[in-house]
Amino acid sequence: MYLDFYGLQTKAFNPAPDPTFLYLAPGHRLVLGQLVRGIHQRKGIIVLTGEAGTGKTTLLRALRTRLDGIPAVSFVVNPTLSFDELLDYMLHDFGIAKAGETRAERLATLHHVLGERRRAGQDTVVIFDEAQNLDAATLEQVPLLSDFEATADTRLQILLVGQPELEAKLALTELRRRVGVRCAIAPLRPEEARAYIRSRLRIAGAPDLGLFTDRAVRRITEHARGIPRVINMVCGHCLLIGHAEQARRIDTDLVQRAISCLEEGALPVREARGRGVERVRVRWALGAVAVGAVGMVAALALQGGALPHALATVHAWWGR
C-alpha cells in the first residue's frame, strides 16, 4: 500500500467529498461569503452554479457550519421529487408533523410557521442540491414555498445549487426575475491547485509536501481543467504508480502515465515493458520445447514404425 511508502496516515485524494479535507481557494471563500450574506440579508432566492466536481457539495457543507445559528435548515438532495414531495420533505425537516391533507393546507401551514419564525427574528433556509435536475414545472412552483406574492418580506431563503445548465433552465421560467443573488464557483488556477494538493497532503500527514513537482502540478491542473474531483483522481493514480515504481517524487512523466491509465485503461509504460519481457520469455520457452519435441520425433523415426505414433503424441501436447 502506498500510504506507508509516502508516509501518509490516510488517503489524501479520495474523489468523494470529505469535510476533513476542506480547502477553500480565494474564489471559494468569496462565494461562501456571498451565500452567507445573501441568507442573512434575506435576498430570497440565491443561485449557485459550478461544473461537476468543482466543490459545490463541499462548499455547502462549509455553509451549513456557518448556519449553526439557524436551526431550521432543509437540505434537499433528491431533485427528482415532485413539488408536493419536496414540500413534504421540507415540512418533515422543519419538524412540522401535522400540516394538512391538501397542498393548499400544507402550504398554509408552512407559511404560518415561516411567518412566526420571521417575527421572532429567525431565518429559515432550504437548499436544493443538483437543482439543474428539477423539472421545469417544479421550478415554476418554487416561489409558492415562500409566499412571495403575499408579502414583500422573504420568509424563506431558497438556495438553488447546480451545474451551469441550471441557469439555462431558469432562463426559461419566470423564476429568473426573482433571483436575488447569483454566484458561481470557478475551477482552480495552477497556483490554487498547488496549494490544494499540498493542503490535502498535509491533512493526510505527508512528511513531504513537495511530493508533486511544480511541473507535475501544472500538468495535472491542465488535464483536470482545474476541477478538484479530477485532480484527486489523477493524484491518486500517480501515487499508485509511484509506489509500484518506488518513485519518491511525482514528476510530469509519471503524471502523464497516470493520465493515460485513466483515459485509456492502458498499462503504465514501465509495466507494459515488463509484460513485454515476460511474453518474450514465454515464447523462448515454447521455442525450446518445440525444438525438444522435434528431436524426439527424429529419434523415434529411426525406430521405423514409431514415427506416426510420435507425431500424434507431439500434436496432442502442442494443442494443450
C-alpha positions in Angstrom: 0.0 0.0 0.0 1.3 3.4 -0.9 0.3 5.0 2.4 3.4 3.6 4.2 5.7 4.3 1.3 4.8 8.0 1.2 4.3 8.4 5.0 0.6 9.1 4.8 -1.9 8.4 7.6 -4.9 8.2 5.3 -5.7 8.5 1.6 -5.2 12.1 0.5 -7.1 12.1 -2.8 -10.4 10.3 -2.5 -12.8 11.6 -5.2 -15.8 11.7 -2.8 -16.3 14.9 -0.8 -14.8 14.8 2.6 -15.1 17.7 5.0 -11.9 16.6 6.7 -10.0 17.9 3.6 -11.9 21.2 3.3 -9.8 23.6 1.3 -11.2 27.0 0.3 -9.5 28.7 -2.5 -9.9 32.5 -2.7 -12.8 32.1 -5.1 -14.5 29.6 -2.9 -14.2 31.9 0.1 -15.7 34.7 -1.9 -18.7 32.6 -3.0 -19.1 31.3 0.6 -19.3 34.9 1.8 -21.8 35.8 -0.8 -24.0 32.9 0.3 -23.9 33.8 3.9 -24.6 37.4 3.3 -27.4 36.6 0.9 -29.1 34.4 3.5 -28.7 36.8 6.4 -29.8 39.8 4.3 -32.9 37.7 3.2 -32.3 38.0 -0.5 -34.9 35.3 -1.1 -33.7 33.1 -4.0 -30.0 32.5 -4.3 -28.4 30.6 -7.2 -25.0 28.9 -7.0 -23.6 27.2 -10.1 -20.4 25.3 -10.9 -19.1 22.5 -13.1 -19.4 18.9 -11.7 -16.6 18.3 -9.3 -15.7 21.9 -8.6 -16.6 21.6 -4.9 -20.2 22.7 -4.6 -21.1 20.0 -2.1 -18.0 20.7 -0.1 -18.9 24.4 -0.1 -22.5 23.6 1.0 -21.1 21.7 4.0 -18.9 24.6 4.9 -22.0 26.8 4.6 -24.0 24.7 7.0 -21.4 25.0 9.7 -21.8 28.8 9.3 -25.5 28.5 9.6 -25.4 26.8 13.0 -27.3 29.7 14.5 -30.2 28.9 12.1 -32.0 25.8 13.5 -34.4 25.4 10.5 -32.4 24.3 7.5 -33.8 21.8 5.0 -31.2 20.1 2.7 -33.0 18.5 -0.3 -30.6 16.2 -2.1 -33.2 14.4 -4.4 -34.1 16.7 -7.3 -36.3 14.1 -8.9 -39.1 14.6 -6.3 -42.3 16.3 -7.4 -43.3 19.6 -5.9 -45.7 18.0 -3.4 -43.0 15.5 -2.4 -40.4 18.4 -2.0 -43.0 20.2 0.2 -43.5 17.2 2.4 -39.7 16.7 2.6 -39.3 20.3 3.8 -42.1 20.1 6.3 -40.5 17.0 7.8 -37.1 18.7 8.1 -38.7 21.7 9.8 -40.4 19.4 12.3 -44.0 20.2 11.1 -45.8 16.9 11.7 -49.5 17.8 11.0 -49.6 20.1 8.0 -52.9 19.1 6.4 -54.2 16.8 3.7 -54.2 19.0 0.6 -51.4 21.1 -1.0 -53.2 24.3 -0.1 -53.4 23.2 3.6 -49.7 22.2 3.7 -48.6 25.5 2.1 -50.7 27.5 4.5 -49.2 25.6 7.5 -45.7 26.2 6.1 -46.3 29.9 5.6 -47.8 30.2 9.1 -44.6 28.7 10.6 -42.3 30.8 8.4 -44.2 33.9 9.5 -43.8 33.1 13.2 -40.1 32.4 12.8 -39.7 35.7 10.8 -41.5 37.7 13.5 -39.1 36.1 16.1 -36.2 37.2 14.0 -35.3 33.7 12.9 -34.2 32.8 9.4 -35.4 29.6 7.6 -33.4 28.1 4.7 -34.0 25.4 2.2 -31.1 24.1 -0.1 -31.8 22.3 -3.3 -28.7 20.4 -4.4 -28.3 19.3 -8.1 -31.1 21.7 -8.9 -30.4 21.5 -12.6 -32.3 18.2 -12.5 -35.5 19.8 -11.1 -38.1 19.7 -13.9 -39.5 23.0 -15.3 -42.9 22.6 -13.6 -41.3 22.2 -10.2 -39.0 25.2 -10.7 -42.0 27.4 -11.7 -43.7 26.5 -8.4 -40.7 27.2 -6.1 -41.9 30.7 -5.3 -45.0 29.2 -3.7 -42.9 27.9 -0.9 -42.1 31.4 0.3 -45.4 33.1 -0.4 -43.6 35.9 -2.4 -46.9 37.3 -3.7 -48.4 37.7 -0.2 -45.6 39.7 1.3 -42.6 41.7 0.3 -40.7 40.1 3.2 -38.8 37.0 2.2 -39.7 34.5 5.0 -37.8 31.6 3.4 -34.3 31.7 1.9 -34.1 29.4 -1.1 -30.7 28.2 -2.3 -30.6 26.6 -5.8 -27.3 24.8 -6.4 -26.4 23.0 -9.6 -24.3 22.8 -12.7 -24.2 25.6 -15.3 -27.2 24.3 -17.2 -29.3 25.4 -14.2 -29.0 29.0 -15.4 -30.2 28.0 -18.8 -33.2 26.2 -17.3 -34.0 29.2 -15.1 -33.9 31.5 -18.1 -37.0 29.7 -19.4 -39.0 30.4 -16.3 -40.4 33.4 -14.5 -38.3 32.4 -11.5 -35.3 34.2 -13.1 -36.8 37.5 -12.2 -36.9 36.6 -8.5 -33.3 35.6 -8.1 -31.6 37.9 -5.5 -28.1 36.6 -5.6 -26.2 34.8 -8.3 -22.7 33.3 -7.8 -20.5 30.7 -9.5 -17.6 28.5 -8.5 -14.6 28.7 -10.9 -12.1 26.0 -11.5 -8.8 26.2 -9.6 -5.9 28.1 -11.2 -2.5 26.4 -11.2 -1.3 28.2 -8.0 -4.5 27.3 -6.3 -4.2 23.7 -7.4 -0.7 23.5 -6.0 -2.0 24.8 -2.6 -5.0 22.4 -2.8 -2.7 19.4 -3.4 -0.3 20.4 -0.6 -3.3 21.1 1.8 -4.6 17.5 1.2 -1.1 16.0 1.6 -0.6 18.0 4.9 -4.0 16.8 6.3 -3.2 13.2 5.3 0.1 13.5 7.3 2.6 13.6 4.4 6.2 14.4 5.6 7.0 15.9 2.1 4.5 18.5 0.9 6.6 18.8 -2.3 5.9 15.3 -3.3 4.4 16.5 -6.6 6.8 18.7 -8.6 5.6 22.1 -9.8 5.7 21.0 -13.4 3.7 17.9 -12.4 1.1 20.1 -10.7 0.8 22.2 -13.8 0.2 19.1 -16.0 -2.4 17.8 -13.6 -4.2 21.1 -13.5 -4.1 21.4 -17.3 -5.6 17.9 -17.7 -8.2 18.4 -14.9 -9.1 21.9 -16.1 -8.8 22.9 -12.5 -11.6 20.7 -11.3 -10.8 19.3 -7.8 -12.5 16.0 -8.3 -10.4 15.2 -11.4 -7.3 16.4 -9.7 -8.0 13.9 -6.9 -8.4 11.1 -9.4 -5.1 11.9 -11.2 -3.1 12.4 -8.0 -4.5 9.1 -6.6 -3.3 7.2 -9.7 0.1 8.9 -9.5 0.6 7.6 -6.0 -0.4 4.1 -7.0 2.0 4.1 -10.0 4.7 5.9 -8.0 4.6 3.3 -5.3 4.8 0.4 -7.8 7.9 2.1 -9.3 9.3 3.1 -5.9 9.3 6.8 -7.1 9.8 9.2 -4.2 8.9 12.2 -6.4 5.9 12.6 -8.7 7.2 14.2 -12.0 5.5 15.0 -15.3 6.4 11.7 -16.9 4.7 9.8 -14.1 1.7 12.1 -14.3 1.3 11.5 -18.0 1.3 7.8 -17.5 -1.4 8.1 -14.8 -3.5 10.2 -17.2 -3.1 7.6 -19.9 -4.1 4.9 -17.4 -7.3 6.9 -16.5 -8.2 7.8 -20.1 -7.4 4.6 -22.0 -7.1 1.9 -19.3 -3.5 1.5 -20.6 -0.8 0.0 -18.5 1.9 2.4 -17.4 4.8 2.3 -19.8 7.3 0.5 -17.5 4.7 -2.1 -16.5 3.8 -2.6 -20.2 7.5 -3.1 -20.9 7.7 -5.7 -18.1 4.8 -7.6 -19.6 6.6 -7.5 -23.0 9.7 -9.1 -21.4 7.5 -11.8 -19.9 6.0 -12.5 -23.3 9.5 -12.9 -24.8 10.4 -15.3 -22.0 7.3 -17.4 -22.7 8.0 -17.5 -26.4 11.6 -18.6 -25.8 10.4 -21.4 -23.5 7.9 -22.6 -26.0 10.5 -22.5 -28.8 12.8 -24.6 -26.6 10.0 -27.1 -26.0 9.3 -27.3 -29.8 13.0 -28.0 -30.5 12.9 -30.8 -28.0 9.8 -32.2 -29.5 11.3 -32.2 -33.0 14.3 -34.0 -31.6 12.1 -36.6 -30.0 10.3 -37.2 -33.3 13.6 -37.6 -35.2 14.8 -40.1 -32.6 11.7 -42.2 -32.9 11.8 -42.0 -36.6 15.0 -44.0 -36.5 12.9 -46.8 -34.9 10.9 -47.2 -38.1 7.2 -47.6 -37.5 7.2 -45.5 -34.3 7.0 -42.2 -36.3 3.2 -42.0 -36.8 2.7 -42.6 -33.1 5.3 -39.9 -32.2 3.8 -37.3 -34.4 0.4 -37.9 -32.8 1.9 -37.5 -29.4 3.6 -34.2 -30.2 0.4 -32.8 -31.9 -1.7 -33.7 -28.8 0.8 -32.0 -26.4 1.1 -28.8 -28.6 -2.7 -28.4 -28.7 -2.9 -28.1 -24.9 
